[in-house]
Amino acid sequence: AVLLKGGRLPAPEAEAAEGGAAEAAEGRAAVGMVDVYADAEHGVVELRYRRVATNNTHGAGCTLAAAVAAELAKQVHSGTGPLQPLEAVRAARAYVAEVFAASAGGKVG
């Protein structure tokens, strides 16, 4: 499996990722994010999500990688069957989004 950590999308593509049509209609530029996951089972999967408005993004890639590893370790420990790397990536992305949202009001890093 491969995960390519992406970046910001231009406004029209972000609307699809975020449901940001209302933002675009009001003249605000909607900006989303996209990562690309690929494996033999799922093919290429675009993982689109809302960008959290924060400057506290230093270490985002490292945090995401560690969160994916932790999610895979939880799957191994649970013994519930074969590893599900795509689900580990989705859970890790949700965790990183929570961290960014919690840090949005402060200045860290």
TAJOBEL-V353824 format. One record per backbone hydrogen bond with DSSP energy under -1.0 kcal/mol. CO is the residue of the C=O (numbers start at 1). NH is the residue of the N-H. E is the energy in kcal/mol with one decimal. If there is no record, write none. Layout:
BEGIN
co=[CO | CO]
nh=[NH | NH]
e=[E | E]
END
This chain:
BEGIN
co=[2 | 4 | 7 | 10 | 11 | 13 | 14 | 15 | 15 | 20 | 21 | 22 | 23 | 24 | 32 | 33 | 35 | 36 | 37 | 38 | 39 | 43 | 45 | 47 | 49 | 52 | 55 | 57 | 59 | 60 | 61 | 62 | 63 | 64 | 65 | 66 | 67 | 68 | 69 | 70 | 71 | 72 | 73 | 74 | 75 | 84 | 85 | 86 | 87 | 88 | 89 | 90 | 91 | 92 | 93 | 94 | 95 | 96 | 97 | 98 | 99 | 103]
nh=[38 | 36 | 34 | 14 | 15 | 17 | 18 | 19 | 20 | 24 | 25 | 26 | 28 | 27 | 9 | 49 | 47 | 4 | 45 | 2 | 43 | 39 | 37 | 35 | 33 | 54 | 57 | 60 | 63 | 64 | 65 | 66 | 67 | 68 | 69 | 70 | 71 | 72 | 73 | 74 | 75 | 76 | 77 | 78 | 79 | 88 | 89 | 90 | 91 | 92 | 93 | 94 | 95 | 96 | 97 | 98 | 99 | 100 | 101 | 102 | 103 | 106]
e=[-2.4 | -2.4 | -1.2 | -2.1 | -2.0 | -1.6 | -2.8 | -2.3 | -1.1 | -2.3 | -2.5 | -1.6 | -2.2 | -1.6 | -2.2 | -2.0 | -3.1 | -3.4 | -3.5 | -2.5 | -2.0 | -1.5 | -2.9 | -2.1 | -2.5 | -1.4 | -1.6 | -1.8 | -2.6 | -2.5 | -2.5 | -2.5 | -2.3 | -2.4 | -2.3 | -2.4 | -2.4 | -2.5 | -2.3 | -2.3 | -1.7 | -2.2 | -2.7 | -2.1 | -1.2 | -1.9 | -2.4 | -2.4 | -2.4 | -2.4 | -2.7 | -2.0 | -2.0 | -2.6 | -2.4 | -2.0 | -2.3 | -2.6 | -2.5 | -2.4 | -1.6 | -1.4]
END
